[in-house]
Amino acid sequence: MAESSAFSLRQIALPAFAPSLLFGLGEGAILPVIALTVRDLGGSVALAALIVTLIGIGSLLTNIPASIITARYGERWAIVGAGVWGALAMLLCVAVPSLWTFALGIFMVGMSAAVFGLARQSYLTEVVPIAFRARALSTLGGVMRIGLFIGPFLAAAVIHRVGLAGAYGVGVGALLLSALIAVRIPDLPHRAGMRANADPGTEVRPPTIRSIAFDHRRLFLTVGIGILLVSAVRASRQVVIPLWADHIGLDAATASIIYGLAGGIDMLVFYPAGKVMDRKGRNWVAVPSMVVMGVALMLTPLTHSAAALLIASLVIGFGNGIGSGMVMTLGADYSPSPGRAHFLGVWRLLSDVGASSGPALLSALTATLSLAAGIVSTGLLGLTAAGLLWYWIPRIRPG
């Protein structure tokens, strides 16, 4: 208790949160121009859409390898390596003007995001007392979103002077600076202690991916399914707002303003939500977040004007914002030590599967039924996620 009372998030602000802000800024700088770059290189619109998805595919396929890398080399060097790898990937995107090398570079960006995300989550789980865990991880998610929000504006200023390559230059600089700051992150005390206390005559068998997945199979099939649905709803909401704006005849500028304002609300509420999770329990935020998003999504097809869609989008943004860090916090709560990196690898894999399948489901329902039916179904997924999390998350205060 004394350790918790003496702890302050300000103590770890620079080493823990600055790399995340810069990584988000670097990723945000290139996201809006990936499709435009493909078109400049002679690719079709369909190919541009496919290459944009390679970031998510790269992250999805790298979650398990990311856990192995983090377990072997430690959180600090995993974060540093992810920053350097991502910078090299963005450099490749502009250094070799070819569609194939560009696609490889975008895939590598997704790989670096998976390693970076897992390692930073594992690091904060270790160094932050449980009484502050949700606030720390909500802040982590929040600063990443702030970086993603700022990145496109900074890139736009550079693009105005040097062209599309300027966006990738911003990304390279941000990720290298992120890695440089991460070098100064202190090593986790438990790693040094494990090395010092190891008995040379005793064979220690660390947990494996297989053993972690087997030992926690019930958790992954209960709360894990809820997390999968949460990620599906969150990813789908990014598509719902612009698609419905186009459906009701709004121009691109209006749709962008509505989307941006929803993102602004999203960024304003991450810390209070983390504080509530720490003081009241995880369910006090996890369930309302999904209920608010689910209801707002189901009401979106009833909007037929810019003002009405703006209100629905702001509510969706609020619901998503109060859930900032929720998935990471629950993963941290359940993760064992030793074996934390492997557990988080499986946990993040479930989350990424949901993030990939949500927009795909929305697309399939829109093609077979209608856009309104697809959006309402996404809202129902949110309510289902709320029910699963309410039932399976222990209703106790952390710590």
C-alpha positions as CSV (number, residue, x, y, z in Angstrom):
1,M,0.0,0.0,0.0
2,A,2.9,2.3,0.8
3,E,4.4,1.7,-2.6
4,S,1.0,2.5,-4.3
5,S,0.5,5.7,-2.3
6,A,4.0,6.9,-3.2
7,F,3.6,6.2,-6.9
8,S,2.7,8.8,-9.5
9,L,2.2,8.5,-13.2
10,R,4.5,11.5,-13.7
11,Q,7.4,9.3,-12.6
12,I,7.1,7.2,-15.8
13,A,5.6,9.8,-18.1
14,L,8.6,10.4,-20.3
15,P,10.0,6.8,-20.7
16,A,6.6,5.1,-20.9
17,F,4.3,7.5,-22.7
18,A,6.6,9.6,-25.0
19,P,7.6,6.6,-27.2
20,S,3.9,5.7,-27.6
21,L,3.0,9.3,-28.5
22,L,5.8,9.4,-31.1
23,F,5.0,5.9,-32.5
24,G,1.3,7.0,-32.9
25,L,2.4,10.2,-34.6
26,G,4.6,8.3,-37.0
27,E,1.9,5.8,-37.9
28,G,-0.7,8.6,-38.1
29,A,1.5,10.5,-40.5
30,I,1.5,7.8,-43.2
31,L,-2.0,6.3,-42.8
32,P,-3.9,8.9,-44.9
33,V,-1.3,8.7,-47.8
34,I,-0.9,4.9,-48.2
35,A,-3.7,4.6,-50.7
36,L,-2.6,7.8,-52.5
37,T,1.0,6.4,-52.8
38,V,-0.3,3.2,-54.3
39,R,-2.2,5.2,-56.9
40,D,0.9,7.2,-57.6
41,L,2.9,4.0,-58.2
42,G,0.3,2.9,-60.8
43,G,-1.9,0.6,-58.6
44,S,-5.6,0.3,-58.9
45,V,-8.1,1.5,-56.3
46,A,-8.8,-2.2,-55.3
47,L,-5.0,-2.8,-54.8
48,A,-4.8,0.4,-52.8
49,A,-7.5,-0.8,-50.5
50,L,-5.8,-4.2,-50.1
51,I,-2.4,-2.7,-49.3
52,V,-4.0,-0.4,-46.6
53,T,-5.1,-3.6,-44.9
54,L,-1.5,-5.0,-44.7
55,I,-0.8,-3.0,-41.6
56,G,-3.6,-4.9,-39.8
57,I,-2.5,-8.2,-41.3
58,G,1.1,-7.6,-40.3
59,S,0.1,-6.9,-36.8
60,L,-2.2,-9.9,-36.7
61,L,0.4,-12.4,-37.9
62,T,3.1,-10.9,-35.6
63,N,1.4,-11.0,-32.2
64,I,2.7,-14.5,-31.3
65,P,6.3,-13.8,-32.6
66,A,6.1,-10.5,-30.8
67,S,5.5,-12.3,-27.5
68,I,8.6,-14.6,-28.2
69,I,10.8,-11.6,-29.0
70,T,9.6,-9.7,-25.8
71,A,10.1,-12.8,-23.6
72,R,13.6,-13.4,-25.0
73,Y,15.1,-9.9,-25.3
74,G,13.0,-8.0,-22.7
75,E,10.5,-5.2,-23.0
76,R,13.0,-2.3,-23.4
77,W,14.9,-3.8,-26.4
78,A,11.6,-5.0,-28.0
79,I,10.3,-1.4,-27.9
80,V,13.6,-0.1,-29.3
81,G,13.7,-2.7,-32.0
82,A,10.1,-2.1,-33.0
83,G,10.8,1.6,-33.5
84,V,13.9,1.0,-35.6
85,W,12.1,-1.7,-37.7
86,G,9.1,0.5,-38.3
87,A,11.4,3.4,-39.4
88,L,13.3,1.1,-41.8
89,A,9.9,-0.1,-43.2
90,M,8.8,3.5,-43.9
91,L,12.1,4.3,-45.4
92,L,11.7,1.3,-47.7
93,C,8.3,2.6,-48.8
94,V,9.9,5.7,-50.4
95,A,13.5,4.5,-51.2
96,V,12.4,1.8,-53.6
97,P,9.5,3.0,-55.9
98,S,7.9,-0.3,-56.5
99,L,4.4,-1.6,-55.6
100,W,5.9,-4.9,-54.2
101,T,8.5,-3.2,-52.0
102,F,5.9,-0.7,-50.9
103,A,3.5,-3.4,-49.9
104,L,6.4,-5.2,-48.0
105,G,7.1,-1.9,-46.2
106,I,3.5,-1.4,-45.1
107,F,3.4,-5.0,-43.9
108,M,6.6,-4.4,-41.9
109,V,4.9,-1.3,-40.3
110,G,2.2,-3.7,-39.0
111,M,4.8,-6.0,-37.6
112,S,6.6,-3.2,-35.7
113,A,3.2,-2.1,-34.3
114,A,2.5,-5.5,-32.9
115,V,5.9,-5.8,-31.2
116,F,5.8,-2.2,-29.9
117,G,2.2,-2.6,-28.5
118,L,2.9,-5.8,-26.7
119,A,6.2,-4.8,-25.2
120,R,4.9,-1.4,-23.9
121,Q,1.8,-3.1,-22.4
122,S,3.9,-5.7,-20.7
123,Y,6.3,-3.1,-19.4
124,L,3.6,-0.9,-17.8
125,T,2.0,-4.0,-16.3
126,E,5.2,-4.7,-14.4
127,V,6.2,-1.2,-13.3
128,V,2.8,0.2,-12.3
129,P,1.1,-0.8,-9.0
130,I,-2.2,-2.5,-9.6
131,A,-4.0,0.5,-8.0
132,F,-2.9,2.7,-10.9
133,R,-2.9,0.1,-13.6
134,A,-6.1,1.1,-15.5
135,R,-5.1,4.8,-15.4
136,A,-1.6,4.0,-16.8
137,L,-2.9,1.8,-19.6
138,S,-5.8,4.2,-20.4
139,T,-3.2,7.0,-20.6
140,L,-1.1,4.8,-22.8
141,G,-4.0,4.2,-25.2
142,G,-4.9,7.9,-25.0
143,V,-1.5,9.2,-25.9
144,M,-1.3,6.8,-28.8
145,R,-4.6,8.2,-30.1
146,I,-3.3,11.7,-29.7
147,G,-0.3,10.8,-31.8
148,L,-2.5,9.3,-34.5
149,F,-4.6,12.4,-34.4
150,I,-1.6,14.8,-34.7
151,G,0.3,12.8,-37.3
152,P,-1.8,13.6,-40.4
153,F,-1.7,17.3,-39.7
154,L,2.1,17.4,-39.2
155,A,2.5,15.2,-42.4
156,A,0.2,17.5,-44.3
157,A,2.5,20.5,-43.6
158,V,5.5,18.6,-44.9
159,I,3.7,17.2,-47.9
160,H,2.8,20.7,-48.9
161,R,6.5,21.4,-49.4
162,V,8.1,18.1,-50.6
163,G,5.2,15.8,-51.7
164,L,4.0,12.5,-50.5
165,A,7.4,11.3,-49.5
166,G,7.3,14.0,-46.7
167,A,4.7,12.0,-44.8
168,Y,7.1,9.0,-44.6
169,G,9.9,11.3,-43.6
170,V,7.8,12.4,-40.7
171,G,7.1,8.8,-39.8
172,V,10.8,7.8,-39.9
173,G,11.8,10.7,-37.7
174,A,9.1,10.0,-35.2
175,L,9.8,6.3,-34.9
176,L,13.6,6.8,-34.6
177,L,13.1,9.4,-31.9
178,S,10.7,6.9,-30.2
179,A,13.4,4.3,-30.2
180,L,16.0,6.7,-28.9
181,I,13.9,7.6,-25.9
182,A,13.0,4.0,-25.3
183,V,16.8,3.2,-24.9
184,R,16.7,5.1,-21.7
185,I,13.8,3.0,-20.2
186,P,15.1,1.3,-17.0
187,D,15.3,-2.5,-17.1
188,L,12.5,-4.3,-15.2
189,P,13.7,-5.2,-11.7
190,H,12.3,-8.7,-11.9
191,R,14.5,-9.6,-14.9
192,A,17.7,-8.7,-13.0
193,G,16.4,-10.5,-10.0
194,M,15.6,-13.7,-12.0
195,R,19.1,-13.7,-13.4
196,A,20.8,-13.1,-10.0
197,N,18.7,-15.7,-8.1
198,A,18.9,-18.5,-10.7
199,D,20.3,-21.7,-9.3
200,P,22.8,-23.2,-11.8
201,G,21.9,-26.7,-10.8
202,T,18.2,-26.3,-11.3
203,E,16.6,-26.6,-14.7
204,V,13.9,-23.9,-15.1
205,R,11.4,-24.4,-17.8
206,P,9.7,-21.1,-18.8
207,P,6.1,-21.2,-20.0
208,T,5.5,-21.6,-23.7
209,I,2.8,-20.3,-26.0
210,R,1.2,-23.7,-26.0
211,S,1.2,-24.1,-22.2
212,I,-0.2,-20.6,-21.7
213,A,-2.9,-21.1,-24.2
214,F,-3.9,-24.5,-22.7
215,D,-3.8,-23.3,-19.1
216,H,-5.9,-20.3,-19.8
217,R,-8.2,-21.8,-22.4
218,R,-11.4,-21.1,-20.4
219,L,-10.5,-17.5,-20.0
220,F,-9.7,-17.1,-23.7
221,L,-13.1,-18.7,-24.6
222,T,-15.1,-16.4,-22.3
223,V,-13.7,-13.0,-21.6
224,G,-11.5,-13.4,-24.7
225,I,-14.5,-13.8,-27.0
226,G,-15.9,-10.6,-25.4
227,I,-12.7,-8.8,-26.2
228,L,-12.8,-10.1,-29.8
229,L,-16.3,-8.5,-30.2
230,V,-15.2,-5.3,-28.6
231,S,-12.4,-5.0,-31.2
232,A,-14.8,-5.8,-34.0
233,V,-17.2,-3.0,-32.9
234,R,-14.3,-0.5,-32.5
235,A,-12.8,-1.2,-35.9
236,S,-16.2,-1.1,-37.6
237,R,-17.1,2.3,-36.2
238,Q,-14.2,3.8,-38.2
239,V,-16.0,2.7,-41.4
240,V,-19.6,3.3,-40.3
241,I,-19.3,7.1,-40.0
242,P,-17.9,7.9,-43.4
243,L,-20.1,5.3,-45.2
244,W,-23.3,6.6,-43.6
245,A,-22.3,10.2,-44.3
246,D,-21.9,9.3,-48.0
247,H,-25.2,7.3,-47.9
248,I,-27.2,10.4,-46.8
249,G,-25.5,12.6,-49.3
250,L,-22.9,14.6,-47.2
251,D,-19.8,15.8,-49.0
252,A,-16.3,14.5,-48.1
253,A,-15.4,17.7,-46.2
254,T,-18.4,17.5,-43.9
255,A,-17.9,13.8,-43.3
256,S,-14.2,14.5,-42.4
257,I,-15.3,17.2,-39.9
258,I,-17.8,14.8,-38.2
259,Y,-15.2,12.0,-38.0
260,G,-12.6,14.4,-36.6
261,L,-14.9,15.8,-33.9
262,A,-15.8,12.2,-32.9
263,G,-12.1,11.5,-32.6
264,G,-11.7,14.6,-30.4
265,I,-14.3,13.5,-27.9
266,D,-12.6,10.1,-28.0
267,M,-9.3,11.6,-26.8
268,L,-10.8,13.7,-24.0
269,V,-12.1,11.0,-21.7
270,F,-9.4,8.4,-21.5
271,Y,-8.0,9.4,-18.1
272,P,-11.3,9.7,-16.1
273,A,-12.3,6.3,-17.5
274,G,-9.0,4.8,-16.2
275,K,-9.6,6.4,-12.8
276,V,-13.1,4.9,-12.6
277,M,-11.7,1.4,-13.5
278,D,-9.1,1.7,-10.8
279,R,-11.5,2.9,-8.1
280,K,-14.7,1.0,-8.9
281,G,-13.7,-1.9,-11.0
282,R,-13.3,-2.8,-14.7
283,N,-17.0,-3.5,-15.3
284,W,-17.9,0.1,-14.4
285,V,-16.3,1.1,-17.7
286,A,-16.2,-2.0,-19.9
287,V,-19.9,-2.6,-19.9
288,P,-21.1,1.1,-20.3
289,S,-18.5,1.6,-23.1
290,M,-20.1,-1.2,-25.2
291,V,-23.7,-0.3,-24.3
292,V,-23.2,3.3,-25.4
293,M,-21.4,2.4,-28.6
294,G,-23.9,-0.4,-29.4
295,V,-27.0,1.8,-28.9
296,A,-25.5,4.8,-30.8
297,L,-24.6,2.5,-33.7
298,M,-28.1,1.1,-33.8
299,L,-29.5,4.6,-33.9
300,T,-27.1,5.8,-36.6
301,P,-29.3,4.6,-39.6
302,L,-32.1,6.8,-38.2
303,T,-30.0,9.9,-38.8
304,H,-30.7,11.8,-42.1
305,S,-28.8,15.1,-41.6
306,A,-25.3,16.3,-40.8
307,A,-26.4,17.5,-37.3
308,A,-28.1,14.2,-36.4
309,L,-25.1,12.1,-37.6
310,L,-22.8,14.4,-35.7
311,I,-24.7,13.7,-32.5
312,A,-24.6,10.0,-33.1
313,S,-20.9,10.1,-33.9
314,L,-20.1,12.1,-30.8
315,V,-21.9,9.5,-28.7
316,I,-20.0,6.7,-30.5
317,G,-16.7,8.6,-29.9
318,F,-17.6,9.0,-26.2
319,G,-18.3,5.3,-25.8
320,N,-15.1,4.4,-27.5
321,G,-13.1,6.9,-25.5
322,I,-14.2,5.8,-22.1
323,G,-13.1,2.3,-23.1
324,S,-9.6,3.5,-23.9
325,G,-7.1,1.0,-22.4
326,M,-9.9,-1.4,-21.4
327,V,-8.6,-4.3,-23.5
328,M,-5.0,-3.7,-22.3
329,T,-6.1,-3.4,-18.7
330,L,-8.0,-6.7,-18.7
331,G,-5.1,-8.4,-20.4
332,A,-2.7,-7.1,-17.8
333,D,-5.1,-8.2,-15.0
334,Y,-5.3,-11.8,-16.2
335,S,-1.7,-12.2,-17.4
336,P,0.5,-14.5,-15.3
337,S,4.1,-13.9,-14.4
338,P,6.2,-15.7,-15.6
339,G,4.6,-16.1,-19.1
340,R,3.1,-12.6,-19.3
341,A,4.5,-11.8,-22.8
342,H,3.1,-15.1,-24.2
343,F,-0.3,-14.5,-22.6
344,L,-0.5,-11.0,-24.0
345,G,0.5,-12.3,-27.4
346,V,-2.5,-14.6,-27.5
347,W,-4.7,-11.8,-25.9
348,R,-3.7,-9.3,-28.6
349,L,-4.2,-11.9,-31.3
350,L,-7.8,-12.3,-30.2
351,S,-8.2,-8.5,-30.3
352,D,-6.7,-8.2,-33.8
353,V,-8.8,-11.0,-35.1
354,G,-11.9,-9.0,-34.0
355,A,-10.5,-5.8,-35.5
356,S,-10.0,-7.6,-38.8
357,S,-13.4,-9.4,-38.8
358,G,-15.6,-6.5,-37.8
359,P,-15.3,-4.4,-41.0
360,A,-15.4,-7.6,-43.1
361,L,-18.7,-8.6,-41.4
362,L,-20.0,-5.1,-42.0
363,S,-19.0,-5.3,-45.7
364,A,-20.7,-8.7,-46.1
365,L,-23.9,-7.6,-44.5
366,T,-24.0,-4.4,-46.6
367,A,-23.5,-6.4,-49.8
368,T,-26.2,-9.0,-49.0
369,L,-28.7,-6.9,-47.1
370,S,-28.1,-3.1,-46.7
371,L,-25.8,-0.7,-45.1
372,A,-28.3,0.1,-42.4
373,A,-28.7,-3.6,-41.6
374,G,-24.9,-3.9,-41.4
375,I,-24.6,-1.0,-39.0
376,V,-27.5,-2.3,-36.8
377,S,-25.8,-5.7,-36.6
378,T,-22.6,-4.0,-35.5
379,G,-24.5,-2.3,-32.7
380,L,-25.9,-5.7,-31.7
381,L,-22.4,-7.0,-31.5
382,G,-21.6,-4.2,-29.1
383,L,-24.5,-5.1,-26.8
384,T,-23.5,-8.8,-27.0
385,A,-19.9,-7.8,-25.9
386,A,-21.4,-5.8,-23.0
387,G,-23.3,-8.8,-21.8
388,L,-20.4,-11.2,-22.1
389,L,-18.1,-8.8,-20.2
390,W,-20.7,-8.1,-17.5
391,Y,-21.1,-11.8,-16.9
392,W,-17.5,-12.9,-17.0
393,I,-15.4,-10.0,-15.6
394,P,-15.2,-10.4,-11.8
395,R,-17.3,-7.6,-10.1
396,I,-14.6,-6.7,-7.6
397,R,-12.4,-3.7,-7.2
398,P,-8.8,-4.3,-8.4
399,G,-6.3,-4.7,-5.7
